[in-house]
């Protein structure tokens, strides 16, 4: 008992998928299947939101490390 409602819903979904018109972006699908990123950015590029952290890391600034040590010692 109770399977009728679930089966009816599955049938409805299957019909929608079969008969509705969909504009498929095949080039996007191909990129996804090939494992290519959606937009061609160099892998070593840094997002703008993290640029300041990357710059700090490059210059070897130890202020964050010092802050971490203080937190670790106090905890």
ABEGO torsion letter per residue (X at the ends): XGAAAAAAAAAAAAAAAAABBBBBBAAAAAAAAAGBBABBBBAABBBAAAAAAAAAAAAGBAAAAAAAAAAAAAX
